[in-house]
């Protein structure tokens, strides 16, 4: 049977299974509160526009731009029996900083078909054949535009400077396949590199490259099995690092009504691949690794001996015991080394305490670096955002510093913003949202990266709780204009 016919049959079966899943979803019930629909994760029910926000401390005048963060925020209450954190309607939040002031805050739903229908609005434009699905995972600036991103097939969404959805966009028709929530920009040439997968294609993922002008210049297929969930990747000057790990597509989950049909699969061989950035799948070098799962690497780089190093947050398992969200008994910040001639990844634990969302100075992407920043997180049990601490890893000295925001104050992912283009690696600021469950408010918090444990330089207070979401970035003024 030809591969085209096989894919057509598989796609038809999956489409039919979605109908069965919707019917199954409608009749399932749950007795307890869903951890990602209650407490700190309770969705917002409205869009807000606030101006002249209160600032405590002094915002650095050099911070001229927007801090953006996106995450799931269901508009219509989903069925708690089958809801998964990863599939909630996307909502983007933004705070505009200028001249030492916080001039506005906005939150806007991404206008999928479901959101547009619920709001009684006309559907936004989309390329032919592309669904207007949920987009809720990352928001970036590239080629003078602001993009909201998700993985597994839905096209990126273009946003205007006020965070309104403009259209679903496949890079002006250049994207033939799926896209990723986690492209990585090469600081040397401005290219975005990503490993992309589709939920209805189980035998192929793609290395996709978008150049600095926003044109798709490569969609190289890589053969896989079982339909692995590949959330992120990493790059070095010569390689793309492919994380083919044992969370894979599950038809049984889809038929049972679960909208995120991926499950821990101990039968799937865990491996890490090195793909030459201009090579083909035939040029891949695969390394075995003990079964685990990685959502997010930090940085990667090459050593003089030809080995490749990638730092990751590794979970011992994922989506195994329960379905609500990330699960496992252990997560740790690790250094993985892929050496020439080796058959397996060499793993070194940098810090065995629970943490997620690693970030670093992205001017160092693909190069040796010193500092990584992680949000402390609980490895076991649902909820994920339950800690009050942010970590800074000094990878040269092997030291960890801790910034504790205090009881009831929960940080999300923090991003590094350099003071200037040629500033030192720790000469700049860390920006992120901290939810204060003591009074149900949120603060955009600015830390001095070089004085990590000191009190914040400034906080911008929002009068409501912003549910913990996924990823965000600092977009300097002019970067998306």
Order of alpha helices (4+ residues) and beta strands (2+ residues): alpha-beta-beta-beta-beta-beta-alpha-beta-beta-beta-beta-beta-beta-beta-beta-beta-beta-beta-alpha-beta-beta-beta-beta-beta-beta-beta-beta-beta-beta-beta-beta-beta-beta-beta-beta-beta
